[in-house]
Amino acid sequence: MKKYCLAVDLVDDAELIAEYENWHKPENGWPEIKKSIWDAGITNMEIYRVGNRMFMIMEVDETFSFERKAAMDATNPKVQEWEQLMWKFQQSMPFAKNGEKWMLMNQIFGLNDK
């Protein structure tokens, strides 16, 4: 198993943040989106928030790659619809490239690292 951590900012508006969190409740998530995540080789995903900063932990199997996931998403109309909806709530981080959302984070510490 491999793990990736990513971050993105939300628009700093309490109502929009509450709406974003509502979309991510189990009863409001789109089953097609969960399926696309599993199909890409992501075995677990958790998202955390502090203020308007979001942090995602993805655990993936050996079939996962960011390139493969991007290619799968590009041809999935439901994923494209979801991503368009989420842009209402998300914003690029100040140092992101134009249009870049979730940014891969570098691990700088591991308790069990040697």
N, C-alpha and C positions, 0 to 999 in steps of 0.2 A: 504494500500500500504506500502511496505517495500522498503528500499533503501540500496544498497550495493555500496561501492567504492573500486576499485581495481587499482593496479599499475603494470606496467612492463616497462622495458627499451628496447629501440631500439638499434641496432648496431649503433654506433656513426659514421655514414658515410652519408654525405649530399645526395648523389645520392640514396642510399638505403632508406633513410627517405622519400625522394620525391616519390620514387616508392611505398613505403608503403602507403603514403597518397593518391596516385593515385588509389590504389586498393580499398580504402575506400570511394571514391566519389560515389554518388548515381548511376551514370550510369555504374560504373565498379563493384559494389558489386554483389555477386552471390545471386540470389533469393532463392536458397536452404538454404543459410546460414541465411538470414533474417527469413525464415520460421522456421528453427530450433530454432532460438532465441525466436520467438513468441510462438512456440509449448512448449517451456520449462517453459513458464509462465513469461517471461520477457516482460513487457509492454512498456518500454522505455529504450534506451541505448544511452549514449553520451560518446564520447572519446575526450580527450583534450591532447595536447602535449606541453611541454616546453623542449627545447634542445632535448635530446634523452629519456626523461622520459615521459611516457604516464599515463594518469589517466582516468579511466572509472567509470561512474555513471550508475548503473542499478536500475531501478524501477521494482518491481516484484509483481505478485499477490500471492494469498494464495497457488497456486499449485506449486510454485517454490521451489526447493532445489538444492544445489550444487551437491548433490549425484545423484539426478534424472537427472540433466542436463548432468553430466559426463557419466551416463549410456546411455542416449539418444545419446550423441555425439559418444560414443564408437561403436555404431552399425550403424552409419550414414556414409557411404563411402564419401559422398561429404564434410561433416564436417571434416573428417580425411584428405582429400585432401587439404582443405583450411588451416587447422592447420599446415600441413607439409609445405605448401607454405609460411605461415606467419613466420615460424621459421627462414627463410632466413633473415628476418628483425629484429626479436625480439631476445633478450637475457635475460637470467635470471638476476635478481638483485644480487648484490654481496653476500647478506645474504640468498638467496633462497636455498632451498634443490635442489639436482640434478634433472634436468628436470622440475622444477617448473617454470611456467610462470607468469600469472596474479596472483598477491598476494592480498589477502583481507586486506584492511586498517581498522584501528580502529579509530572511531570518538573520537576526544579529545576535541571538542568544539561545542556547538550548541547555537546560539543566543537566541533561545526561550526555552532552557533547564531551568528547575527550580532547 
